[in-house]
């Protein structure tokens, strides 16, 4: 029988504590942790959020201050605003037209429509100077060529010489009319109506195309029949003049009826005077001139025949 003394709980705990060796305590402090997949996702979300916030702040500021300069050829509108009247770039916009548009404007200038403005229907969106310029140049050379052909058939071979002064004179007449008449109309609208319905270059476009009808008429003027020449002149003036009246009528109709009628009559009369002056200067031959030319031709022919007879007689 075991006679060892019984130990209570306190003494038992003391013995176990004495049996276990004493260990030194150490404190570990972690300064860095490895990144996990969850941490990487959080970082991506934070990056996107910061970018969105920065973009929001950027948009709320003045964007013109931070925007890059536009290229020189970014748009035609910017070039129009930056160019000046004395620069070639300012007039470039008036030569940007295709063949289809030019043909439509040429056709519209010889087909007046009472209920439709020629300017509003064909020119207002994109006025040009390319077509009017070549209409005037073609008209000038047609006058010179047709006038010389008329002289060739009217005069004898000894009297006929190509007259290059017809080019100079017709150029002066046509270009003065093409430049001055739009200027007068522009100043009248600005002074009388206190409004700028048409720019000067738009009026140049309208008046240039209005001369189209006279190019084929100029060829028919070579026919030396007085009444036919006058009939062609009146016909061409009525066609092209009515196009001008229909174009300007909506603008001047707001004024007094008397002023409206007088202004439109002045436009038509000036247009008719141009046609009459060209016909009289370059193509018209009066009866007295025709008789004088016939007499001079007969005299010269008689003199030449007499010389031949005398020469033949001398040889005999």
C-alpha positions in Angstrom: 0.0 0.0 0.0 1.4 3.4 -1.2 2.1 5.6 1.8 3.2 8.7 -0.3 1.5 11.8 1.0 -1.4 13.2 -1.0 -0.7 16.6 -2.8 -3.3 19.2 -3.1 -3.9 21.2 -6.3 -1.7 24.1 -5.3 1.3 22.0 -4.7 0.8 20.1 -7.9 0.7 23.2 -10.0 3.9 24.4 -8.4 5.7 21.1 -9.2 4.6 21.3 -12.9 5.7 24.8 -13.2 9.1 23.9 -11.8 9.4 21.0 -14.2 8.8 23.2 -17.3 11.9 25.2 -18.3 11.6 28.9 -18.4 11.5 30.4 -22.0 12.4 33.9 -22.9 9.6 35.9 -24.5 10.3 37.7 -27.8 8.0 40.2 -29.6 8.0 40.0 -33.5 7.0 43.2 -35.4 6.1 42.7 -39.1 7.1 45.8 -41.2 5.9 44.5 -44.6 3.4 42.0 -45.9 3.3 40.2 -49.3 0.6 41.4 -51.7 -2.3 39.1 -52.2 -4.8 38.9 -55.1 -7.4 40.8 -53.0 -4.9 43.6 -52.3 -4.1 43.9 -56.1 -7.8 44.3 -57.0 -8.2 47.0 -54.4 -5.2 48.8 -55.8 -6.7 48.7 -59.3 -10.0 50.1 -58.1 -8.3 52.9 -56.3 -6.3 53.7 -59.5 -9.4 53.9 -61.6 -11.2 56.0 -59.1 -8.3 58.5 -58.9 -8.2 58.8 -62.7 -12.0 59.4 -62.9 -11.7 62.0 -60.2 -8.9 63.7 -61.9 -10.8 63.6 -65.2 -13.8 65.2 -63.5 -11.6 68.0 -62.1 -10.0 68.5 -65.5 -13.4 68.8 -67.3 -14.6 71.4 -64.8 -11.7 73.6 -65.5 -11.2 75.8 -68.6 -10.5 73.3 -71.3 -9.1 75.9 -73.7 -6.3 76.5 -71.3 -5.0 72.9 -71.5 -6.2 71.9 -75.0 -3.7 71.3 -77.8 -3.5 73.8 -80.7 -5.6 72.8 -83.7 -3.9 71.9 -87.0 -3.7 74.5 -89.7 -6.1 72.6 -91.9 -8.5 71.5 -89.3 -11.6 73.2 -90.8 -12.4 75.7 -93.5 -14.4 77.9 -91.1 -11.3 78.6 -89.0 -9.4 79.6 -92.1 -12.2 82.0 -93.2 -12.1 83.7 -89.8 -8.4 83.9 -89.6 -7.8 85.2 -93.1 -8.1 88.8 -94.0 -9.5 90.6 -97.1 -6.1 91.4 -98.5 -4.9 87.8 -98.2 -5.2 85.1 -100.9 -6.6 82.6 -98.4 -9.7 84.8 -98.0 -10.6 84.4 -101.7 -9.8 80.6 -101.8 -13.3 79.9 -100.5 -14.9 81.5 -103.5 -13.1 79.1 -105.9 -14.1 75.9 -104.2 -16.8 74.8 -106.6 -17.3 71.8 -108.8 -18.4 71.5 -112.4 -22.0 70.4 -111.5 -22.6 73.6 -109.4 -21.2 75.8 -112.1 -23.4 74.2 -114.8 -26.5 74.6 -112.5 -25.7 78.3 -112.0 -25.1 78.9 -115.7 -28.5 77.3 -116.5 -30.2 79.2 -113.7 -28.9 82.5 -115.0 -30.7 82.0 -118.4 -34.0 80.5 -117.0 -35.7 83.1 -114.7 -38.3 81.7 -112.3 -40.8 84.2 -110.9 -41.5 82.3 -107.7 -37.9 81.3 -106.9 -34.9 83.5 -106.3 -31.9 82.6 -108.4 -29.5 83.6 -105.6 -31.3 81.7 -102.8 -31.7 78.5 -104.8 -28.3 78.2 -106.4 -25.7 80.6 -104.9 -26.3 81.5 -101.3 -24.9 78.3 -99.8 -21.6 78.5 -101.7 -21.0 81.7 -103.7 -18.1 81.5 -106.1 -16.0 83.7 -108.3 -14.6 80.9 -110.5 -17.7 80.7 -112.8 -18.3 84.5 -113.1 -14.6 85.1 -113.9 -14.6 82.6 -116.8 -17.9 83.8 -118.0 -16.5 87.3 -118.4 -13.3 86.1 -120.0 -15.2 83.9 -122.4 -17.5 86.8 -123.3 -14.5 89.1 -123.9 -12.8 86.6 -126.3 -16.1 85.8 -128.0 -16.6 89.6 -128.7 -13.1 89.9 -130.1 -13.3 86.8 -132.3 -16.8 87.4 -133.5 -16.1 91.1 -134.2 -13.0 90.2 -136.3 -14.9 87.6 -138.2 -17.6 90.1 -139.0 -15.0 92.5 -140.3 -13.5 89.8 -142.4 -16.7 89.2 -144.3 -17.6 92.9 -144.5 -14.2 94.3 -145.6 -12.1 93.4 -148.6 -9.0 91.3 -148.2 -6.8 94.3 -148.7 -8.6 96.3 -145.9 -9.0 93.6 -143.3 -6.6 93.4 -140.4 -7.0 91.5 -137.1 -8.0 94.1 -134.5 -6.6 93.2 -131.2 -7.9 96.4 -129.6 -11.3 94.7 -129.5 -9.9 92.5 -126.6 -8.7 95.6 -124.7 -11.8 97.6 -125.2 -14.2 94.8 -124.4 -12.2 93.9 -121.3 -12.5 97.5 -120.0 -16.2 97.6 -120.6 -17.1 94.2 -119.1 -14.8 94.3 -116.0 -15.9 97.9 -115.1 -19.5 96.8 -115.3 -18.9 93.6 -113.4 -17.1 95.4 -110.6 -18.9 98.7 -110.4 -22.6 97.6 -110.7 -22.4 95.2 -107.7 -20.7 98.0 -105.7 -23.6 100.4 -106.5 -26.2 97.8 -105.6 -24.4 97.0 -102.3 -24.1 100.6 -101.3 -27.8 101.2 -102.2 -28.9 98.4 -100.0 -26.8 99.6 -97.2 -27.7 103.2 -97.4 -31.4 102.9 -98.3 -32.4 99.8 -96.4 -29.8 99.8 -93.6 -29.2 96.1 -94.1 -26.6 93.9 -95.7 -28.6 91.2 -97.4 -25.8 90.4 -99.9 -22.1 90.8 -99.6 -20.1 92.5 -102.3 -18.6 89.2 -103.4 -22.0 87.5 -103.6 -23.2 90.4 -105.8 -20.1 89.8 -108.0 -21.2 86.2 -108.3 -24.8 87.1 -109.4 -23.7 89.7 -111.9 -21.0 87.5 -113.4 -23.4 84.7 -114.1 -26.0 87.1 -115.5 -23.7 87.7 -118.5 -24.0 84.1 -119.7 -26.8 84.7 -122.1 -24.8 87.2 -124.1 -22.1 84.7 -125.1 -24.3 82.8 -127.7 -26.0 86.1 -128.6 -22.6 87.6 -129.3 -22.0 84.9 -132.0 -25.4 85.7 -133.6 -24.6 89.4 -133.7 -22.2 88.6 -136.6 -25.3 88.4 -138.8 -25.4 91.9 -140.4 -29.2 92.4 -140.2 -30.1 95.4 -138.1 -33.5 94.3 -136.9 -32.2 90.9 -135.9 -29.3 92.4 -133.9 -31.7 94.7 -132.0 -34.1 91.8 -131.4 -31.3 89.6 -130.0 -30.2 92.5 -127.8 -33.6 93.0 -126.3 -34.1 89.3 -125.8 -30.9 88.8 -124.0 -31.5 91.9 -121.8 -35.0 90.7 -120.9 -33.7 87.2 -119.9 -30.7 88.2 -117.8 -32.3 91.4 -116.5 -35.3 89.5 -115.2 -33.0 87.1 -113.3 -31.5 90.1 -111.5 -34.9 91.6 -110.7 -36.3 88.3 -109.3 -33.1 88.0 -107.2 -33.2 91.5 -105.7 -37.0 91.9 -105.5 -37.5 90.2 -102.1 -34.9 92.6 -100.6 -36.2 95.9 -102.0 -39.9 95.1 -101.8 -40.0 96.1 -98.1 -39.3 99.7 -99.2 -41.8 102.1 -100.7 -43.3 100.9 -104.0 -42.0 103.9 -105.9 -38.4 103.4 -104.7 -38.7 99.7 -105.4 -39.9 100.3 -109.0 -37.2 102.9 -109.7 -34.4 100.8 -108.3 -35.4 97.7 -110.3 -35.8 99.9 -113.4 -32.3 101.2 -112.9 -30.9 97.7 -112.6 -32.6 96.6 -115.8 -31.7 99.8 -117.8 -28.0 99.5 -116.8 -28.0 95.9 -117.9 -29.7 96.8 -121.2 -27.2 99.6 -121.8 -24.3 97.2 -121.5 -25.8 94.9 -124.1 -26.7 97.8 -126.5 -23.2 99.4 -126.1 -21.4 96.1 -127.0 -23.7 95.5 -129.9 -23.2 99.0 -131.3 -19.5 99.2 -130.7 -18.4 95.8 -132.0 -21.1 94.5 -134.3 -23.6 97.0 -135.6 -23.2 98.4 -139.0 -25.5 101.2 -140.1 -26.8 101.4 -143.6 -24.7 104.5 -144.4 -21.6 102.6 -143.4 -22.6 99.6 -145.5 -23.2 101.8 -148.5 -19.9 103.5 -148.0 -18.1 100.2 -147.6 -19.7 98.9 -150.8 -18.8 102.0 -152.7 -15.2 101.9 -151.5 -14.9 98.2 -152.4 -16.3 98.9 -155.8 -13.9 101.8 -156.4 -10.9 99.7 -155.3 -12.0 96.8 -157.4 -12.4 99.1 -160.4 -9.0 100.7 -159.9 -7.3 97.2 -159.6 -9.0 96.0 -162.7 -7.9 99.2 -164.6 -4.3 98.6 -163.6 -4.4 95.1 -164.8 -5.9 96.2 -168.1 -3.2 98.9 -168.5 -0.4 96.4 -167.6 -1.7 93.9 -170.1 -1.9 96.6 -172.8 1.6 97.7 -172.1 2.9 94.2 -172.6 1.2 94.0 -175.9 
